[in-house]
């Protein structure tokens, strides 16, 4: 969208994302229309910003199940694992699939 510019910014936390959203607004850009901004911790709801707060317990449970299957020589193949934890610019959950390696 922006020749030589960024279409998205992934920030280490929501506070950093809020700073990016503010700087983009100062430049006349809107989120997420012009630039998608995502924070990582879902602790500061900011209009126009996504946030990622993965369910680490669910991720660990899926990882252990895959590891057990590999140890038992029951090759799991490719699986799609849905881990909740991404919120859109309105604070609504987004269904995010993650693929495991074959």
N, C-alpha and C positions, 0 to 999 in steps of 0.2 A: 504493500500500500504506500509505503513511504520510501521512495528511491534513496538508498544510502542510509535509511533509518531503520528502526526496529518496529516490528509488529507486536512484540510481546516482551514483558519483563517478568522474570521469576525472582522474587525477593526472598531473603532469608527468613523474614517474619512479616507479620501484618503491619507492624509499625513502620518498617522500611517501605513496604508497599504503599502505605498512606502518604509517605513523603514523595514517592514517585508519582502517585496520582495527583498530588498537589502541584508538583513541578510540571507535569503534563498540562494541567489546567492553566498554569501560568503561561505556558507556551501556546495556549489556544487549542489544545488537543483534548478529546474526551475519551473516557474509558467506559466500556470496552470497545466502543465503536472505532476509534482511531488506533488505540494501542491497548492490548489486553494486559492487565497487571494482575499477578497472582502473588499472594503472600503465603506464608507457611506456618500456621498454628491456629488459625480461626479464632483468635482471641480479640480481634478488633474489627467489627463489621464496618466496612467502608463502602458507601454506595459506588457502584461501578467497578469494584475490585473483586476478583475471585480469591478464594483462600483454600489451602490444602491442609487438612488435618487427618492424616490417615489413621485408621484404627490399627495400631501396632499389634494389639492382641490378635486380631483377625489375621493379619499378615503372618505373625508367628505361627498361628495354628495351621494355616495353609502350608507354610514352609516345612513344618514338622511332618505333616501328612505326606507331602511330596518326598521328603527325605526317607520316611519309613517305607514308602512304596519303592524307592530306589534301592534301599537296603534289602528289601524282600525280593528284589529282582523283578518287581512288577512294574516295568517301565511305564511311567504315567503318560508319556507322549505329551503333545501340546495340550494344555488346558487353559481355559480362560477363567481367571479368578476375579470376581467383582469385589472390590474393597471400597466400602463407603468412606467418604472423608473429603470430597471436593465440593466446595460451595460456590455457586455462581455469583454474579454481581448483585443478585437480589437476596443472597443468603440461603438459596435453595440447594439441596443436595443434587449432585450430578452422579449418575451411574458410570463408574469408571472401570472398564475392563483392563486387566493386566494379563499378558500372555506369558506362560511359562515356556521354557525351551523344550524342544522335543528330545 
